Amino acid sequence: MDIRFSPHNLHIEGLDIFIKQDPNFRVLNRQKLVYKSALIDQLPKKIPGIYTITGGRQIGKTTLLKQWMAHLIENGFPPECITYFTGELIDDHHALIRIITDSLQITGDVSEKANLQYLLLDEITYIKNWDKGIKYLADTGFLENVILVLTGSDLVVIKEARMRFPGRRGLSDTVDFHLFPLDFYEYVKLNNRITNNEICLLVEDDKIAVRNRINLLYEEFKKYLMHGGFLTAINDMAMYNKILPATFSTYSDWIRGDMLKRNKQEHNLMEILGGVIKRYGTQITWNSLSKDLSIDHPKTIADYIEILESMNVLYVQSALLEDKLAAAPKKARKLIFSDPFIYHAVNAWLHPCKDPYDMLLCPLIESSEHCGKIVESCIINHFQRKFPTFYIKAKGEVDIAYIDQKQFWPVEIKWTKQLRPKELKQISKYPNSKILTRNRNAGEIKGIPTEPIPLNLLRLGHIT
């Protein structure tokens, strides 16, 4: 094996050594809260093919791969059949082909005994023309008995390249996986202030459990609005009761760095993200957004937004064509950050200060108006992970219309303590509607069922 990859393949020397000395496990072992994604049990074990894991940068894809390697070994798979490569150290598809073929030849005897080999290529998009290399390896039969797992942060590039592998992906029902930040349900389970048994009772709407744990559930939700689903920020809160300035910088630097790699201008990025925050939660068009910026061309704004969406920084929520259950292409859209902490990291970059947690984040969460916008975007992101999700714009507006069972389900989000009748004018038209509120108790408003926000998110996360 190329010596450059040796630090990431210590599992060959033994599982204990791997868990103690691997670079990613060393970081993980210092954390107070260690998360194991449900994807570990869903990733392939016995069916050869080309698989992908996508997700934003700094989301934990590399750690997921390392945990999966340990999981395979713990379940009896030979360590010699598992090899990890990082794309950061591979220049182009020629180098990729050479490294992979050398690896397969070196472990050929083991592969014959095990009849299967696992190759993990992390951050594949760092490799120039990587898809040409993978196509060559597949076409020449090198991957016939290989489970090849590719990870990448750029959803568009990965998606386009996958289209070039027709008939080469393998026979598994699922070949593409996506790693999200932790949702609220996953965070509550990880933090363990509410036991698994209590979570089950809350999900099942056990009245006693809801009464006993609803205040604690709101406490956990407030924390989630601060650190979102990013494990570094979650562990900062768990260990220091605040999020460290370096953690804010890590995530804003990722966004800036990836945009600069695409030859985009930092000052344009700052303006566009500032415009998104200024109009957060409102309907916008590229033309209307350009009026607030020095960027003259709406097409330029659209290009930046498209890249930010492909990086999992932003989610673009379209209006719904109710009769077609599809996006309304001519109506304005809403731009929301894909996780509460991304909002905070971007805000800290746009407004530099010594302590972003105390000086920016906490005041924002204590502001009912600003917090309400983050609550709304947080809920929208939870729904869009499970269902096609839109908003309704007619005479009135409805925050969410998600598609399930061939119909749309309207959901209104109210973080304010008082509701005005005109705010419910549109949602009152739909018999299957629901209102998510700040109230601790479920009930009804004008005949529309209501549900406490964190309780709804907990139940939503429980859906598989």
C-alpha positions in Angstrom: 0.0 0.0 0.0 1.1 3.6 -0.7 2.6 4.8 2.6 0.5 8.0 2.3 -2.7 6.0 3.0 -1.2 3.9 5.9 -2.5 6.1 8.8 -6.0 5.5 7.6 -5.7 1.8 7.3 -4.5 0.8 10.8 -7.3 -1.8 11.0 -4.8 -4.2 9.2 -2.8 -4.2 12.5 -5.8 -4.9 14.6 -9.2 -3.5 15.6 -7.9 -2.1 18.9 -5.0 -0.3 17.3 -7.4 1.1 14.6 -9.9 2.5 17.2 -7.1 4.0 19.4 -4.8 5.4 16.7 -6.8 6.2 13.6 -6.9 10.0 13.1 -10.7 10.1 13.0 -11.2 7.8 15.9 -8.7 9.8 18.0 -10.9 12.9 17.5 -14.0 10.8 18.1 -12.7 9.3 21.3 -12.2 12.8 22.8 -15.9 13.7 22.3 -18.5 13.5 25.0 -21.3 12.4 22.7 -20.4 9.8 20.1 -22.9 9.2 17.3 -23.3 6.2 15.1 -25.4 6.8 12.1 -28.2 4.4 11.1 -26.5 4.3 7.7 -23.9 1.9 9.1 -26.5 -0.9 9.1 -27.8 0.1 5.7 -24.5 0.2 3.8 -23.7 -2.8 1.6 -22.1 -5.9 3.0 -22.3 -8.7 0.4 -23.5 -7.3 -3.0 -20.7 -6.0 -5.3 -21.4 -2.6 -6.9 -20.6 1.1 -7.0 -22.2 2.9 -4.1 -22.2 6.6 -3.2 -22.5 8.5 0.1 -23.2 12.2 -0.3 -23.6 15.0 2.3 -22.2 18.4 3.1 -18.6 18.9 4.1 -17.8 18.6 7.8 -20.9 16.5 8.2 -19.1 13.3 9.3 -18.8 11.2 6.1 -15.2 10.2 6.9 -16.1 9.2 10.4 -19.0 7.2 9.1 -16.6 5.3 6.8 -14.2 4.5 9.7 -17.1 3.4 11.9 -18.4 1.2 9.1 -14.9 -0.4 8.7 -14.9 -1.2 12.4 -18.4 -2.6 12.1 -17.4 -4.9 9.3 -14.5 -6.3 11.2 -16.5 -6.8 14.3 -19.0 -8.8 12.2 -16.3 -11.1 10.9 -15.2 -9.5 7.7 -11.4 -9.9 7.0 -9.5 -6.7 7.7 -7.3 -7.3 4.7 -10.2 -7.1 2.4 -11.0 -3.5 3.5 -9.0 -0.5 2.1 -9.6 3.2 2.6 -8.3 5.9 0.3 -8.7 9.7 0.5 -9.2 11.6 -2.7 -7.3 14.5 -1.3 -4.0 12.5 -2.1 -5.0 11.4 -5.6 -4.3 13.8 -8.4 -6.3 12.4 -11.4 -8.0 9.4 -12.9 -4.7 7.9 -14.1 -3.4 7.9 -10.5 -6.7 6.6 -9.3 -6.6 3.6 -11.7 -3.0 2.8 -10.7 -3.7 3.0 -7.0 -6.9 0.8 -7.2 -5.4 -1.8 -9.5 -2.2 -2.1 -7.3 -4.4 -2.5 -4.2 -6.5 -5.2 -5.8 -3.4 -7.1 -7.0 -1.8 -6.9 -3.6 -4.8 -8.3 -1.8 -5.7 -10.7 -4.6 -5.1 -13.9 -2.6 -7.3 -12.6 0.3 -10.0 -11.6 -2.2 -10.2 -15.1 -3.6 -10.7 -16.5 -0.1 -13.2 -13.9 0.9 -14.7 -13.6 -2.6 -15.2 -9.9 -1.9 -13.2 -6.7 -1.3 -14.2 -3.3 0.1 -12.7 -0.2 -1.4 -13.6 3.1 0.3 -12.8 6.3 -1.8 -13.4 9.3 0.4 -14.1 12.8 -1.1 -13.9 11.4 -4.7 -14.5 14.9 -6.2 -11.0 16.0 -5.3 -9.8 13.7 -8.1 -9.7 15.2 -11.5 -11.9 13.2 -14.0 -12.5 10.6 -11.3 -15.6 9.3 -13.1 -13.4 8.3 -16.1 -11.3 6.2 -13.8 -14.3 4.5 -12.1 -15.8 3.7 -15.5 -12.6 2.2 -16.8 -12.2 0.0 -13.7 -15.8 -1.2 -14.0 -15.6 -1.8 -17.8 -12.4 -3.8 -17.5 -13.8 -6.1 -14.8 -11.6 -4.9 -11.9 -14.7 -4.2 -9.8 -16.4 -7.5 -10.4 -16.0 -8.7 -6.8 -15.7 -5.3 -5.2 -17.9 -3.2 -3.0 -16.8 0.3 -4.0 -18.0 3.1 -1.8 -17.5 6.7 -3.0 -18.2 9.8 -0.9 -18.5 13.4 -2.1 -19.8 16.7 -0.9 -20.9 18.1 -4.3 -24.3 16.7 -5.0 -24.4 17.9 -8.6 -21.1 16.5 -9.7 -21.8 13.2 -8.0 -25.3 13.0 -9.6 -24.0 13.8 -13.1 -21.1 11.3 -12.8 -23.4 8.5 -11.5 -25.4 8.9 -14.8 -22.4 7.7 -16.6 -22.4 4.3 -14.9 -25.6 2.7 -16.3 -25.6 -1.0 -15.7 -22.4 -0.8 -13.6 -23.8 0.1 -10.2 -24.6 -3.5 -9.1 -27.7 -5.4 -8.1 -28.5 -3.9 -4.7 -31.9 -2.1 -4.3 -30.2 0.9 -2.8 -26.9 2.2 -4.1 -27.0 5.9 -3.2 -27.0 7.2 0.4 -27.1 10.7 1.9 -25.8 11.7 5.3 -27.7 14.6 6.8 -26.9 16.6 10.0 -28.6 15.0 13.0 -32.3 15.7 13.1 -34.0 16.6 16.4 -35.0 13.0 17.1 -31.5 11.7 16.6 -30.1 14.5 18.8 -32.5 13.8 21.7 -31.5 10.1 21.5 -27.8 11.0 21.5 -28.0 13.4 24.4 -29.9 10.9 26.5 -31.5 13.3 28.9 -34.8 11.7 27.8 -34.5 7.9 27.9 -35.2 5.7 24.9 -38.3 4.3 26.6 -39.6 7.8 27.3 -39.0 8.8 23.7 -41.1 5.8 22.5 -43.9 6.9 24.9 -43.7 10.5 23.6 -43.8 9.3 20.0 -46.9 7.2 20.9 -48.6 10.2 22.5 -48.6 8.8 26.0 -50.3 11.6 27.9 -48.4 11.0 31.1 -45.0 11.0 29.3 -45.9 14.1 27.4 -47.0 15.9 30.6 -43.8 14.9 32.4 -41.3 15.5 29.7 -42.7 18.3 27.5 -40.7 21.1 29.3 -37.5 19.1 29.0 -38.2 18.5 25.4 -38.5 22.3 24.8 -35.2 22.7 26.6 -33.6 20.3 24.2 -35.2 22.0 21.2 -33.8 25.4 22.3 -30.3 23.8 22.3 -31.0 22.2 18.9 -31.8 25.7 17.5 -28.3 26.7 18.6 -26.1 23.8 17.5 -28.4 22.2 14.9 -27.3 18.7 13.9 -23.6 19.2 13.5 -21.7 17.0 16.0 -18.8 19.4 16.6 -21.2 22.1 17.8 -23.3 19.6 19.7 -20.2 18.4 21.6 -19.1 22.0 22.2 -22.4 22.6 24.0 -22.1 19.3 25.9 -18.6 20.0 27.1 -18.4 23.8 27.4 -22.0 24.9 27.5 -21.3 27.1 24.6 -20.1 26.8 21.0 -16.4 27.7 20.5 -15.4 30.4 18.0 -13.3 27.9 16.1 -16.3 25.8 15.4 -18.1 28.7 13.8 -15.1 29.3 11.7 -14.7 25.7 10.6 -18.1 25.7 8.9 -18.0 29.2 7.4 -14.5 28.4 6.1 -15.9 25.3 4.4 -18.5 27.3 2.5 -16.0 30.0 1.5 -13.3 27.5 0.5 -15.6 25.3 -1.7 -17.0 28.4 -3.4 -13.5 29.7 -4.1 -12.5 26.3 -5.6 -15.3 26.9 -8.1 -13.8 30.3 -9.1 -16.5 32.3 -7.3 -15.9 35.7 -5.8 -15.9 36.0 -2.0 -17.5 39.5 -2.0 -20.4 38.2 -4.2 -20.9 35.2 -1.8 -21.0 37.6 1.2 -23.5 39.8 -0.5 -25.8 36.9 -1.5 -25.7 35.2 1.9 -26.3 38.6 3.6 -29.3 39.1 1.3 -30.6 35.6 2.2 -30.4 36.4 6.0 -31.9 39.9 5.5 -35.0 38.3 3.7 -34.9 35.1 5.7 -38.2 33.2 5.5 -39.7 35.5 2.9 -40.6 34.9 -0.7 -37.9 36.1 -3.1 -37.0 36.0 -6.8 -33.5 36.4 -8.1 -34.6 39.8 -9.5 -35.9 41.1 -6.2 -32.8 39.8 -4.4 -30.5 41.6 -6.9 -32.1 44.9 -6.0 -30.5 44.7 -2.6 -27.1 43.8 -3.9 -24.4 45.3 -6.1 -24.6 42.2 -8.3 -26.4 43.4 -11.5 -27.3 40.1 -13.1 -30.0 37.7 -11.6 -28.3 34.9 -13.5 -25.2 35.4 -11.3 -27.2 35.1 -8.2 -29.0 32.0 -9.5 -25.6 30.4 -10.2 -24.4 31.0 -6.6 -27.6 29.7 -5.1 -27.5 26.6 -7.2 -23.9 25.8 -6.0 -24.9 26.5 -2.4 -27.8 24.1 -2.7 -25.6 21.4 -4.2 -23.3 21.9 -1.2 -26.2 21.3 1.2 -25.8 24.9 2.5 -29.2 26.1 1.3 -32.6 24.5 0.7 -34.7 26.2 -2.0 -38.4 25.8 -1.1 -40.7 26.3 -4.1 -44.4 27.2 -4.1 -46.9 24.3 -4.8 -49.1 23.8 -7.8 -51.9 22.2 -5.9 -53.5 20.5 -8.9 -50.3 19.0 -10.1 -48.5 18.4 -6.8 -45.4 19.9 -8.2 -43.3 23.1 -7.9 -44.7 26.3 -9.4 -41.8 27.5 -11.6 -42.9 31.1 -12.0 -43.6 31.8 -8.3 -41.1 33.2 -5.8 -39.1 30.8 -3.7 -37.9 30.8 -0.1 -34.2 30.3 0.7 -33.4 28.6 4.0 -30.2 27.3 5.5 -30.2 23.5 5.7 -29.5 23.5 9.4 -29.7 26.0 12.2 -26.0 26.0 12.9 -25.2 26.8 9.2 -27.3 30.0 9.7 -25.3 30.8 12.8 -21.9 30.1 11.2 -22.7 32.2 8.2 -24.0 35.0 10.4 -20.8 34.9 12.4 -18.7 35.2 9.2 -20.8 38.2 8.0 -20.6 39.9 11.4 -17.1 39.1 12.8 -16.8 39.3 16.6 -14.7 37.8 19.4 -17.3 35.5 20.7 -20.1 34.6 18.2 -22.0 32.4 20.7 -22.5 35.1 23.3 -22.6 38.1 21.1 -24.6 36.9 18.1 -26.2 33.5 18.6 -27.7 33.8 22.1 -29.3 37.3 21.5 -30.8 35.9 18.3 -32.4 32.9 20.0 -33.8 35.1 22.7 -35.4 37.4 20.1 -38.9 36.0 19.4 -38.9 37.4 15.9 -35.5 36.1 14.8 -35.9 32.8 16.6 -39.3 32.2 14.9 -37.6 32.4 11.5 -35.0 29.8 12.5 -37.8 27.6 14.0 -39.7 27.7 10.7 -36.7 26.9 8.6 -35.7 24.1 11.0 -39.1 22.4 10.7 -39.2 22.8 6.9 -35.8 21.1 6.7 -37.1 18.2 8.8 -40.0 17.7 6.5 -38.0 17.9 3.3 -35.8 15.1 4.4 -38.8 12.8 4.5 -41.2 14.2 1.8 -41.3 16.5 -1.2 -41.9 19.8 0.5 -43.3 23.1 -0.8 -45.2 26.2 0.5 -48.6 27.4 -0.5 -49.1 30.9 -1.9 -52.7 31.8 -2.8 -54.7 34.6 -1.2 -52.9 33.6 2.0 -49.8 31.6 2.7 -49.2 28.2 4.3 -45.6 27.4 5.5 -45.4 23.8 4.5 -47.3 21.6 2.0 -45.7 18.1 2.0 -46.6 15.4 -0.4 -47.6 12.0 0.9 -50.0 9.3 -0.3 -50.5 11.2 -3.5 -51.9 14.3 -1.8 -50.5 17.4 -0.1 -50.7 18.0 3.7 -50.7 21.7 4.8 -48.8 22.6 7.9 -48.7 26.1 9.5 -45.9 27.0 11.9 -46.7 29.5 14.7 -43.9 30.4 17.2 -45.7 33.5 18.4 -47.8 33.2 21.6 -50.9 34.8 20.0 -52.5 33.9 16.7 -54.5 36.3 14.7 -57.5 35.0 12.7 -56.2 36.4 9.4 -53.0 34.3 9.8 -55.2 31.1 9.5 -57.3 32.2 6.6 -55.5 30.1 4.0 -54.9 26.9 6.1 -58.5 26.9 7.2 -59.5 25.9 3.7 -57.9 22.5 4.0 -59.6 19.7 6.0 -56.3 17.8 6.5 -54.3 20.7 7.8 -52.3 21.0 11.1 -50.8 23.8 13.1 -47.5 23.4 14.9 -47.3 25.8 17.9 -45.1 26.9 20.8 -47.8 25.8 23.2 -47.0 22.9 25.5 -50.3 21.2 24.9 -52.0 19.7 21.9 -55.4 21.2 21.0 -57.4 22.9 18.3 -57.6 26.4 16.8 -60.7 27.0 14.7 -61.2 23.3 14.3 -57.6 22.8 13.1 -55.6 20.3 15.3 -52.4 21.8 16.9 -49.3 20.0 18.2 -46.3 21.2 20.1 -43.4 21.8 17.7 -40.7 19.7 19.3 -43.1 16.8 19.8 -44.0 16.9 16.2 -40.3 16.9 15.2 -39.6 14.0 17.5 -42.4 12.0 15.9 -41.3 13.0 12.4 -37.8 11.8 13.0 -39.1 8.5 14.2 -40.5 7.8 10.7 -38.2 5.5 8.8 
